Amino acid sequence: MHPLALVGAALSGIGLVFAVAAYLVGQGGGLGSEDAFAVYREESLMVVAVSAGLFIAALLGNGIANVRGRDLRNELMRRRPTRPVWSAGEDGRVLRAKRSPALHGPRYVKVGKNASSG
């Protein structure tokens, strides 16, 4: 999930929970809470509407990010449609890459049927 969509969905969930709770407490139901929270009923309905809009925006944003990411993956696969081929020498070892995390491993690695022998 896209990080902005995740934040939007989380904010919308928090807003929905607290706004619905404030609205229901403002309704009262004979508990005496309507005296203190009745003035917040209209505001809580507005927060519910904004939270629902934010949730819809998060869904749309995540969908757009997924479609754009798929296009990028497809473009990269068109440029390099197959995985690189590693060829081993007669001893069954392949020279590893000379950059990035491969530097932290051994210089030669065993592949294929000779990989388990020491």
BELKA-V352278 format. One record per pair of residues at least 6 apart in sequence whose C-alpha atoms are under 6 Angstrom apart, sorted by the first residue. I is the first residue (numbers start at 1). J is the second residue. D is the distance in whole Angstrom. If there is no record, write none. Layout:
[[I;J;D] [I;J;D]]
This chain:
[[2;62;6] [5;58;4] [5;61;6] [5;62;6] [8;58;5] [9;55;5] [9;58;6] [12;51;4] [12;54;6] [12;55;6] [15;51;6] [16;48;5] [16;51;6] [19;44;5] [19;47;6] [19;48;6] [23;41;5] [23;44;6] [26;34;5] [26;37;4] [26;38;4] [27;34;6] [28;34;4] [88;94;5] [92;110;6] [92;111;6] [92;114;6] [93;108;6] [93;109;5] [93;110;4] [94;108;6] [94;109;6] [95;108;5] [96;107;6] [96;108;6]]
